[in-house]
């Protein structure tokens, strides 16, 4: 009986480790495809009903809307580049969520958060949100600037 429990535990542990490996490959591939401007491969990583939230308050897109926005950026073979600094995982089963700290030359440190789902034995991004990380020491100034921009 103890051997059966140990084998069950090891199988469950390895499955969870494999899931994280597969999901990390999904997200690392997402960032690599964006960097190289691989439009089709990039968007194949999303579910058909995915939602993408960009850094601007107007940027809440269905996957089709996001494709339209991104198409010009990918046409020259270069989409955008975000270097992964760290990534954290939560959840179990067929739905997981994550957060990652990224670095972009133009925007500085950002945070990507999202949800992935196992769909037909393949992990897909169902929701992704990109935000800029604003240090507390300048947050009030940035907040003031966004209010000014909104009123223009």
DABELKA-V367948 format. One record per backbone hydrogen bond with DSSP energy under -0.5 kcal/mol. CO is the residue of the C=O (numbers start at 0). NH is the residue of the N-H. E is the energy in kcal/mol with one decimal. If there is no record, write none. Layout:
BEGIN
CO&NH&E  CO&NH&E
END
This chain:
BEGIN
0&4&-2.2  1&5&-2.4  2&6&-2.8  3&7&-2.5  4&8&-2.6  5&9&-2.7  6&10&-2.5  7&11&-2.5  8&12&-3.0  9&13&-2.8  10&14&-2.4  11&15&-2.3  12&16&-2.5  13&17&-2.8  14&18&-2.6  15&19&-2.3  16&20&-2.2  17&21&-3.1  18&22&-3.0  19&23&-2.8  20&24&-2.2  21&25&-2.0  22&26&-2.4  23&27&-3.1  24&28&-2.5  25&29&-1.8  26&30&-2.2  27&31&-2.1  28&32&-3.2  29&33&-2.2  30&34&-2.2  31&35&-2.3  32&36&-0.9  32&37&-2.6  33&36&-0.5  33&78&-1.6  33&79&-0.7  36&38&-1.6  37&41&-2.8  38&42&-2.4  39&43&-1.8  40&44&-0.5  41&44&-1.0  42&45&-1.3  44&124&-2.7  46&49&-1.6  49&62&-1.2  50&127&-2.1  51&53&-0.6  51&60&-2.8  52&129&-2.9  55&58&-2.0  57&59&-1.5  58&53&-2.5  58&60&-0.5  60&51&-2.6  61&65&-2.5  62&66&-2.1  63&67&-1.9  64&68&-2.1  65&69&-2.7  66&70&-2.2  67&71&-0.5  69&72&-0.6  69&73&-1.6  70&73&-0.6  70&74&-1.2  73&76&-2.0  79&81&-0.5  82&102&-1.9  85&100&-2.0  87&98&-1.7  89&96&-1.7  91&94&-0.9  93&117&-2.6  94&91&-0.6  95&115&-2.7  96&89&-2.3  97&113&-2.1  98&87&-2.9  99&101&-0.5  99&111&-2.7  100&84&-3.3  100&85&-1.3  101&109&-2.3  102&82&-2.9  103&107&-2.5  107&103&-2.0  108&132&-2.4  109&101&-2.7  110&130&-2.6  111&99&-2.8  112&128&-3.1  113&97&-2.2  114&125&-2.6  114&126&-1.6  115&95&-2.4  116&118&-0.8  116&123&-2.5  118&121&-1.1  121&118&-3.1  123&116&-2.6  123&125&-0.6  124&46&-2.7  125&50&-1.5  126&114&-2.1  127&52&-3.0  128&112&-2.5  130&110&-3.0  131&133&-0.7  132&134&-0.6  134&137&-1.8  134&138&-0.8  135&138&-0.6  135&139&-0.5  137&141&-2.4  138&142&-3.1  139&143&-2.3  140&144&-2.1  141&145&-2.3  142&146&-1.9  143&147&-2.1  144&148&-2.5  145&149&-2.2  146&150&-1.4  147&151&-0.6  148&151&-0.9
END
